[in-house]
Amino acid sequence: MKIVKTIKEVREIVKLWKKENLSVGLVPTMGYLHEGHASLIDASVSGNDKTVVSIFVNPMQFGANEDLDSYPRDLNHDSKLCEEHHVDLIFNPEPSEMYGKDFYTYVNMNVLTEDLCGITRPIHFKGVCTVVAKLFNIVQPDNAYFGQKDAQQLAIIKQMVQDLNMPLEVHGCPIVREIDGLAKSSRNTYLSTEERQSALILSKAITLGQSLVENGERDCSKVLTSMIDLISSEPLAKIDYVKIVDLKTIQPVNTIEKPILCAMAVYIGKTRLIDNFIFEEV
Ligand code: AMP
């Protein structure tokens, strides 16, 4: 496994692979890797001849008051995990490598970016789309792997690839959870012991909402009220949003009659956590 920091090195390595007709999978990450990331890596390794993992804490997707500076980083740990999961190449650029001083082009999407996390994080998806488009251009993968943990992001990336005719396939992978249900996240490291316990309210509300929908409830307000009541019973939790939207367009729906995404963002103390479930068998 190689670790490179420049675009030039990635291009040279991928060019050699392409010459041999080898397929390439890409797993974009911000590092501090856990089993959620590892599941995407495993999907890429089993579906491609070569796997590239990018590790880049992308400044462009963080708002002014967000956690860019405190975001956890551990390249030693990450490279061990990648090695164990048979990654071929880690791309770990500095921000200056990705964004030279003359940088003027952005990928901006309407509609899908406007609700859910787009309300509290208005510049986030512009940063995500721009960096992912750049990574696709740099690595030129045949396949790219994203987690359903960030379901709005996954829908947005699929839409971007379709709209801009990017020649690759985007694969979504299921949410990996801790044994007690908490969705794995690099940001879980911010939680104190007490907060870690309180954070279980997210997955409990997801389980509740999912079981209501699976048992036939189609009225979104009923599902959401039950979920919100449960989350509100946890003193350390403060709801950012709990919503049900169309899975493809991320637009709000009142009744479940097409595939939906039920998504939430909840502050536990100062840490903002997200979780969701998808329901497709309508
Ligand atoms: P991040 O490093 O947080 O930007 O995440 C990189 C990729 O890993 C994204 O596609 C995430 O959706 C995915 N991911 C993060 N946590 C999980 C999880 N618990 N289960 C599955 N995928 C995840």
Boltz pocket constraint, residues with backbone or C-beta under 6 A from the ligand:
constraints:
  - pocket:
      binder: B
      contacts: [[A, 28], [A, 29], [A, 30], [A, 31], [A, 35], [A, 36], [A, 37], [A, 39], [A, 40], [A, 145], [A, 146], [A, 147], [A, 148], [A, 149], [A, 150], [A, 173], [A, 174], [A, 175], [A, 176], [A, 177], [A, 183], [A, 184], [A, 185], [A, 186]]
      max_distance: 6.0
